[in-house]
Amino acid sequence: MSAVLPKRDRKRPKMWLAEDSGVPETGRELFEALPELPGFRAEVIEGSVILTPVGTPEHANHAMLLYRALIPVMDEHGWWGYTGNVDVCLDGSRDPVEPDFVLAPSDCPRWGERELRSSGLIMVAEVVSKGSIVRDRTEKPRLYAAAGVPIYLLIDIVATPQTVTVHSTIDNGAYIALATVPIGSTVRLPDPVNLELDTSIFKG
């Protein structure tokens, strides 16, 4: 099942402003103060606001292909799937990120009105682009594990050969189980998803 959260409100909430100056002092405060930026995605990565262009149609299609592959699992469990356009609040740092794909229960806890709490998620996925190589391969696994996301799926379409990596089993704030396969092979998404994912869907 797909779901749409309320449109992100970029008006500057008082709760995030420095009491004296009204000037944003943290990445979170600056994120909240941003106006709508059509064509860009805003995230806070380790305290810094990162603006990246919205991905290409091919980039978005990979997230949609994953969504379609997970429809039977979503229907079975009543879970919701989001292909972008949903913010996730990372437990601990409270930094907001916007994964390319999010799998969550329908009653996933939220931070405020529209941000899903990371520890309530089932899985997130990122599709690597040339501009997100370091973030998606190195920074995001560390952030998602520390924030309690059970499964992180990395669809690396800029690698040679192209690969899919499943990060799972969190221990001491880090993923300790990694499975990497070339696109075209099958890889298992562990419980609670429990699905053999045919990665040939990402070819092309």
C-alpha positions as a Python dict, from the first residue, in 0.01 Angstrom:
ca = {
    (1, 'M'): (0, 0, 0),
    (2, 'S'): (122, 347, -82),
    (3, 'A'): (66, 643, 148),
    (4, 'V'): (99, 1018, 123),
    (5, 'L'): (195, 1232, 422),
    (6, 'P'): (102, 1599, 455),
    (7, 'K'): (304, 1838, 240),
    (8, 'R'): (625, 1946, 410),
    (9, 'D'): (577, 2283, 575),
    (10, 'R'): (894, 2491, 544),
    (11, 'K'): (763, 2775, 759),
    (12, 'R'): (1003, 2837, 1043),
    (13, 'P'): (858, 2666, 1354),
    (14, 'K'): (932, 2847, 1678),
    (15, 'M'): (1039, 2521, 1843),
    (16, 'W'): (1354, 2511, 1630),
    (17, 'L'): (1469, 2872, 1661),
    (18, 'A'): (1737, 2997, 1895),
    (19, 'E'): (1546, 3188, 2162),
    (20, 'D'): (1760, 3500, 2152),
    (21, 'S'): (1848, 3568, 1788),
    (22, 'G'): (1590, 3374, 1589),
    (23, 'V'): (1879, 3253, 1368),
    (24, 'P'): (1908, 2877, 1304),
    (25, 'E'): (2204, 2739, 1498),
    (26, 'T'): (2186, 2368, 1412),
    (27, 'G'): (2133, 2160, 1102),
    (28, 'R'): (1785, 2069, 1222),
    (29, 'E'): (1690, 2434, 1279),
    (30, 'L'): (1820, 2532, 935),
    (31, 'F'): (1630, 2244, 776),
    (32, 'E'): (1308, 2362, 939),
    (33, 'A'): (1374, 2719, 823),
    (34, 'L'): (1421, 2628, 456),
    (35, 'P'): (1154, 2736, 207),
    (36, 'E'): (1014, 2490, -43),
    (37, 'L'): (1291, 2404, -289),
    (38, 'P'): (1137, 2242, -597),
    (39, 'G'): (1377, 2002, -762),
    (40, 'F'): (1591, 1950, -451),
    (41, 'R'): (1597, 1710, -159),
    (42, 'A'): (1705, 1843, 180),
    (43, 'E'): (1854, 1622, 451),
    (44, 'V'): (2064, 1669, 763),
    (45, 'I'): (2366, 1441, 759),
    (46, 'E'): (2576, 1442, 1076),
    (47, 'G'): (2464, 1796, 1159),
    (48, 'S'): (2506, 1948, 812),
    (49, 'V'): (2222, 2037, 576),
    (50, 'I'): (2271, 1861, 243),
    (51, 'L'): (2079, 1973, -67),
    (52, 'T'): (2081, 1737, -364),
    (53, 'P'): (1894, 1755, -694),
    (54, 'V'): (1597, 1524, -730),
    (55, 'G'): (1710, 1207, -906),
    (56, 'T'): (1666, 1122, -1271),
    (57, 'P'): (1361, 929, -1393),
    (58, 'E'): (1582, 618, -1405),
    (59, 'H'): (1684, 673, -1043),
    (60, 'A'): (1321, 707, -935),
    (61, 'N'): (1225, 401, -1139),
    (62, 'H'): (1458, 178, -936),
    (63, 'A'): (1276, 279, -618),
    (64, 'M'): (944, 208, -787),
    (65, 'L'): (1066, -134, -906),
    (66, 'L'): (1152, -220, -545),
    (67, 'Y'): (810, -99, -434),
    (68, 'R'): (640, -325, -689),
    (69, 'A'): (849, -625, -581),
    (70, 'L'): (740, -572, -220),
    (71, 'I'): (367, -533, -289),
    (72, 'P'): (287, -895, -186),
    (73, 'V'): (472, -846, 144),
    (74, 'M'): (303, -510, 205),
    (75, 'D'): (-39, -657, 131),
    (76, 'E'): (26, -953, 361),
    (77, 'H'): (129, -742, 660),
    (78, 'G'): (-63, -420, 596),
    (79, 'W'): (263, -226, 565),
    (80, 'W'): (304, 101, 375),
    (81, 'G'): (569, 175, 115),
    (82, 'Y'): (697, 518, 16),
    (83, 'T'): (912, 602, -286),
    (84, 'G'): (1064, 930, -174),
    (85, 'N'): (872, 1233, -48),
    (86, 'V'): (869, 1115, 311),
    (87, 'D'): (1106, 1238, 580),
    (88, 'V'): (1252, 1008, 842),
    (89, 'C'): (1361, 1138, 1182),
    (90, 'L'): (1674, 955, 1295),
    (91, 'D'): (1634, 851, 1656),
    (92, 'G'): (1909, 994, 1872),
    (93, 'S'): (2028, 1283, 1659),
    (94, 'R'): (1673, 1377, 1547),
    (95, 'D'): (1822, 1464, 1209),
    (96, 'P'): (1579, 1435, 914),
    (97, 'V'): (1665, 1232, 604),
    (98, 'E'): (1466, 1138, 295),
    (99, 'P'): (1542, 783, 176),
    (100, 'D'): (1464, 676, -179),
    (101, 'F'): (1237, 403, -40),
    (102, 'V'): (1082, 345, 302),
    (103, 'L'): (892, 41, 427),
    (104, 'A'): (696, 99, 747),
    (105, 'P'): (397, -28, 943),
    (106, 'S'): (85, 181, 899),
    (107, 'D'): (107, 291, 1263),
    (108, 'C'): (476, 384, 1255),
    (109, 'P'): (548, 644, 1525),
    (110, 'R'): (613, 996, 1400),
    (111, 'W'): (820, 1293, 1502),
    (112, 'G'): (576, 1577, 1459),
    (113, 'E'): (316, 1552, 1186),
    (114, 'R'): (507, 1409, 892),
    (115, 'E'): (842, 1255, 992),
    (116, 'L'): (848, 880, 1051),
    (117, 'R'): (1060, 767, 1346),
    (118, 'S'): (1353, 557, 1227),
    (119, 'S'): (1323, 296, 1501),
    (120, 'G'): (966, 222, 1391),
    (121, 'L'): (1062, 144, 1031),
    (122, 'I'): (1104, -196, 872),
    (123, 'M'): (1346, -110, 593),
    (124, 'V'): (1492, 179, 399),
    (125, 'A'): (1663, 173, 61),
    (126, 'E'): (1888, 411, -127),
    (127, 'V'): (1968, 414, -499),
    (128, 'V'): (2325, 531, -549),
    (129, 'S'): (2387, 817, -790),
    (130, 'K'): (2718, 977, -886),
    (131, 'G'): (2658, 1255, -636),
    (132, 'S'): (2561, 1030, -344),
    (133, 'I'): (2833, 764, -351),
    (134, 'V'): (2996, 850, -18),
    (135, 'R'): (2668, 928, 158),
    (136, 'D'): (2488, 612, 47),
    (137, 'R'): (2780, 368, 75),
    (138, 'T'): (2951, 499, 387),
    (139, 'E'): (2750, 755, 584),
    (140, 'K'): (2396, 621, 549),
    (141, 'P'): (2476, 268, 676),
    (142, 'R'): (2630, 418, 989),
    (143, 'L'): (2340, 660, 1043),
    (144, 'Y'): (2063, 409, 978),
    (145, 'A'): (2216, 145, 1204),
    (146, 'A'): (2270, 393, 1488),
    (147, 'A'): (1909, 508, 1447),
    (148, 'G'): (1770, 156, 1471),
    (149, 'V'): (1658, 89, 1113),
    (150, 'P'): (1648, -295, 1094),
    (151, 'I'): (1733, -331, 723),
    (152, 'Y'): (1918, -99, 485),
    (153, 'L'): (1911, -196, 117),
    (154, 'L'): (2169, -32, -109),
    (155, 'I'): (2102, -43, -483),
    (156, 'D'): (2435, 58, -633),
    (157, 'I'): (2381, 130, -1001),
    (158, 'V'): (2705, 326, -1038),
    (159, 'A'): (2929, 42, -919),
    (160, 'T'): (3111, -182, -1167),
    (161, 'P'): (2956, -433, -1170),
    (162, 'Q'): (2627, -299, -1038),
    (163, 'T'): (2541, -448, -700),
    (164, 'V'): (2274, -476, -434),
    (165, 'T'): (2377, -490, -67),
    (166, 'V'): (2159, -585, 227),
    (167, 'H'): (2269, -445, 565),
    (168, 'S'): (2102, -604, 868),
    (169, 'T'): (2147, -729, 1226),
    (170, 'I'): (2240, -429, 1439),
    (171, 'D'): (2496, -476, 1715),
    (172, 'N'): (2638, -189, 1917),
    (173, 'G'): (2493, 64, 1673),
    (174, 'A'): (2633, -94, 1356),
    (175, 'Y'): (2517, -343, 1095),
    (176, 'I'): (2711, -666, 1134),
    (177, 'A'): (2543, -873, 860),
    (178, 'L'): (2610, -768, 501),
    (179, 'A'): (2519, -953, 183),
    (180, 'T'): (2629, -813, -154),
    (181, 'V'): (2529, -963, -489),
    (182, 'P'): (2567, -846, -848),
    (183, 'I'): (2246, -714, -1000),
    (184, 'G'): (2081, -1009, -1167),
    (185, 'S'): (2125, -1242, -869),
    (186, 'T'): (1887, -1317, -583),
    (187, 'V'): (1942, -1179, -234),
    (188, 'R'): (1746, -1248, 81),
    (189, 'L'): (1577, -967, 270),
    (190, 'P'): (1575, -1101, 628),
    (191, 'D'): (1292, -1101, 879),
    (192, 'P'): (1055, -935, 916),
    (193, 'V'): (1047, -891, 536),
    (194, 'N'): (1156, -1250, 467),
    (195, 'L'): (1173, -1226, 89),
    (196, 'E'): (1408, -1360, -178),
    (197, 'L'): (1454, -1049, -391),
    (198, 'D'): (1532, -1109, -759),
    (199, 'T'): (1761, -817, -834),
    (200, 'S'): (1730, -868, -1210),
    (201, 'I'): (1442, -620, -1184),
    (202, 'F'): (1707, -347, -1155),
    (203, 'K'): (1880, -436, -1484),
    (204, 'G'): (1859, -193, -1770),
}
